[in-house]
């Protein structure tokens, strides 16, 4: 029996999504300032979440005035979606070294599990903000296009890991990209919630779950 590899992610959502607003002046300095504002705003957003954060709250916890923030961003929604896109643009390359440096299937699984634990340890507020924003998009139509774009990039990131794992193991992925991503995303979100709630076992159990789950995503030899 011939086993057909599972389908990869549909990148049409990436091509169709809007990109962040660009410079009104056509210079790098404008975009550089927006990035600096995003860095500053992410700290407050990660602590308070979407609903509890206002532009005035962001200004009060940064070097920028409320007027300056309004000059670069029309409203809170534009600022927050820009911030999350800006942060996730770095996140989607997080596992590139794991993919590049792994020479065995078992080594890749362990490296992937290690990196998942590391990112919750170091950046839990940012992940918490992402899940908050994804939930809010079910109620706020203005967020949906950006959320779908970010979600698609994360699915592509996970699929790159699984493709490399399948190549090292010599066995194709048995599930479509969307299903495999949803499973691993659910495992990650649950671990994040338990970690935020103070469960000391959450990260160890995340690590063990990933070690046990990834082999199940490959077709039988």
C-alpha positions as CSV (number, residue, x, y, z in Angstrom):
1,X,0.0,0.0,0.0
2,X,1.3,3.4,-1.0
3,X,1.0,6.1,1.7
4,X,0.3,9.6,0.4
5,X,1.9,12.4,2.5
6,X,-0.7,14.6,4.2
7,X,-1.4,18.0,2.7
8,X,0.5,21.0,3.8
9,X,-1.0,24.3,4.9
10,X,-3.1,26.3,2.5
11,X,-1.1,29.5,1.9
12,X,-3.9,31.3,0.2
13,X,-4.9,32.9,3.5
14,X,-1.4,34.3,3.7
15,X,-1.5,35.8,0.2
16,X,-5.0,37.2,0.7
17,X,-4.5,38.9,4.1
18,X,-3.8,42.5,4.4
19,X,-0.4,43.7,5.5
20,X,0.3,46.2,8.3
21,X,-0.2,49.8,7.3
22,X,3.0,51.3,5.8
23,X,4.6,54.6,6.2
24,X,2.7,57.7,5.3
25,X,6.0,59.4,4.5
26,X,7.6,56.5,2.6
27,X,10.7,56.5,4.9
28,X,12.1,53.8,7.2
29,X,12.0,56.2,10.2
30,X,8.2,56.1,10.3
31,X,8.1,52.3,10.4
32,X,11.0,52.2,12.9
33,X,9.0,54.4,15.2
34,X,6.0,52.1,14.8
35,X,8.1,49.1,15.8
36,X,9.4,51.0,18.8
37,X,5.8,51.7,19.8
38,X,4.9,48.1,19.3
39,X,7.8,47.0,21.6
40,X,6.6,49.3,24.3
41,X,2.9,48.5,23.9
42,X,3.5,44.7,24.0
43,X,4.6,45.0,27.6
44,X,1.4,46.5,28.7
45,X,-0.8,44.4,26.5
46,X,0.9,41.2,27.8
47,X,0.1,42.2,31.3
48,X,-3.4,43.5,31.0
49,X,-4.8,41.8,27.9
50,X,-6.9,43.2,25.0
51,X,-10.0,44.3,26.8
52,X,-8.3,46.0,29.7
53,X,-5.8,48.0,27.7
54,X,-6.4,51.4,26.3
55,X,-4.2,53.7,24.3
56,X,-3.9,55.9,27.4
57,X,-2.8,52.9,29.5
58,X,-0.1,52.1,26.9
59,X,1.0,55.7,26.9
60,X,1.2,55.8,30.7
61,X,3.5,52.8,30.7
62,X,5.8,54.0,27.9
63,X,8.0,56.9,26.8
64,X,5.4,57.9,24.2
65,X,2.5,60.4,24.8
66,X,-1.1,59.5,23.9
67,X,-0.9,62.0,21.1
68,X,2.1,60.4,19.6
69,X,0.5,56.9,19.7
70,X,-2.6,58.3,17.9
71,X,-0.4,59.8,15.2
72,X,1.1,56.5,14.3
73,X,-2.0,54.3,14.9
74,X,-5.6,55.2,14.1
75,X,-7.0,53.3,17.1
76,X,-6.4,50.5,19.6
77,X,-7.3,47.8,17.2
78,X,-4.7,48.9,14.6
79,X,-2.1,49.2,17.3
80,X,-2.8,45.8,18.8
81,X,-2.9,43.9,15.5
82,X,0.3,45.6,14.5
83,X,1.9,44.6,17.8
84,X,0.9,40.9,17.5
85,X,2.0,40.7,13.9
86,X,5.3,42.3,14.8
87,X,5.9,39.9,17.6
88,X,4.7,36.8,15.7
89,X,7.0,37.7,12.7
90,X,9.9,36.8,15.1
91,X,8.0,33.8,16.5
92,X,7.6,32.0,13.2
93,X,11.3,31.6,12.8
94,X,11.7,30.3,16.4
95,X,12.1,26.7,15.4
96,X,14.4,27.2,12.4
97,X,17.5,26.2,14.3
98,X,15.7,23.1,15.6
99,X,14.9,22.1,12.0
100,X,18.4,23.0,10.7
101,X,20.4,21.4,13.5
102,X,18.5,18.1,14.0
103,X,20.1,15.1,12.4
104,X,17.7,12.4,13.9
105,X,14.0,12.2,14.3
106,X,14.3,11.7,18.0
107,X,16.6,14.7,18.3
108,X,14.1,16.9,16.4
109,X,11.2,15.9,18.7
110,X,13.3,16.6,21.8
111,X,14.5,19.9,20.4
112,X,11.0,21.0,19.5
113,X,9.7,20.0,23.0
114,X,12.5,21.9,24.6
115,X,11.8,25.1,22.6
116,X,8.1,25.0,23.4
117,X,8.9,24.9,27.1
118,X,11.4,27.6,26.7
119,X,9.0,30.0,24.9
120,X,6.3,29.6,27.6
121,X,9.0,30.1,30.3
122,X,10.3,33.3,28.7
123,X,7.4,34.8,26.9
124,X,4.1,33.7,28.5
125,X,2.5,37.2,28.5
126,X,3.0,37.4,24.7
127,X,1.4,34.0,24.1
128,X,-1.4,34.9,26.5
129,X,-2.1,38.0,24.4
130,X,-2.2,36.1,21.2
131,X,-4.8,33.7,22.5
132,X,-6.8,36.6,24.0
133,X,-6.8,38.3,20.6
134,X,-7.8,35.2,18.7
135,X,-10.8,34.8,21.0
136,X,-11.7,38.4,20.7
137,X,-11.8,38.1,16.9
138,X,-14.8,35.9,17.2
139,X,-16.7,39.0,18.4
140,X,-14.8,41.8,16.7
141,X,-14.8,41.6,13.0
142,X,-12.0,44.2,12.7
143,X,-9.5,41.7,14.1
144,X,-10.4,38.7,12.0
145,X,-8.3,39.2,8.9
146,X,-5.1,39.8,10.9
147,X,-5.9,36.9,13.3
148,X,-6.4,34.5,10.4
149,X,-3.2,35.7,8.8
150,X,-1.2,35.1,12.0
151,X,-2.8,31.8,12.6
152,X,-1.9,30.7,9.0
153,X,1.8,31.7,9.5
154,X,1.9,29.6,12.8
155,X,0.4,26.6,11.0
156,X,3.1,26.9,8.3
157,X,5.7,27.1,11.0
158,X,4.5,23.9,12.7
159,X,4.3,22.2,9.3
160,X,7.9,22.9,8.6
161,X,8.8,21.1,11.8
162,X,6.7,18.2,10.9
163,X,8.0,17.9,7.4
164,X,11.6,17.8,8.7
165,X,10.6,15.2,11.3
166,X,8.9,13.1,8.6
167,X,12.0,13.2,6.4
168,X,14.3,12.2,9.3
169,X,12.0,9.4,10.3
170,X,11.4,8.2,6.7
171,X,7.6,8.2,7.3
172,X,5.1,10.8,6.0
173,X,2.8,12.8,8.3
174,X,-0.5,11.0,8.5
175,X,-2.7,14.1,9.1
176,X,-3.4,17.3,7.1
177,X,-1.5,20.4,8.2
178,X,-4.6,22.0,9.7
179,X,-5.4,19.0,11.9
180,X,-1.8,18.5,13.1
181,X,-1.5,22.2,13.9
182,X,-4.8,22.3,15.8
183,X,-3.7,19.3,17.9
184,X,-0.3,20.8,18.8
185,X,-1.8,24.3,19.4
186,X,-4.3,22.8,21.8
187,X,-1.6,21.0,23.7
188,X,0.4,24.3,23.9
189,X,-2.5,26.5,24.9
190,X,-3.6,24.1,27.7
191,X,0.0,24.0,29.0
192,X,0.1,27.8,28.9
193,X,-3.1,28.2,30.8
194,X,-1.9,25.7,33.5
195,X,1.4,27.5,33.7
196,X,-0.2,30.9,34.1
197,X,-2.5,29.4,36.8
198,X,0.6,28.3,38.8
199,X,0.7,24.6,38.0
200,X,4.3,23.6,38.6
201,X,3.9,20.4,36.6
202,X,2.5,22.1,33.5
203,X,5.8,22.5,31.5
204,X,7.1,19.1,32.4
205,X,3.9,17.6,31.2
206,X,4.0,19.7,28.0
207,X,7.4,18.3,27.3
208,X,6.3,14.7,27.9
209,X,3.1,15.2,25.9
210,X,5.0,16.5,22.8
211,X,7.5,13.6,23.0
212,X,4.6,11.2,23.0
213,X,2.4,13.0,20.5
214,X,4.7,13.7,17.6
215,X,5.3,10.0,16.7
216,X,1.6,9.5,16.5
217,X,1.4,12.1,13.8
218,X,3.5,10.0,11.4
219,X,2.1,7.1,9.3
220,X,3.0,3.6,10.4
221,X,6.2,2.2,8.9
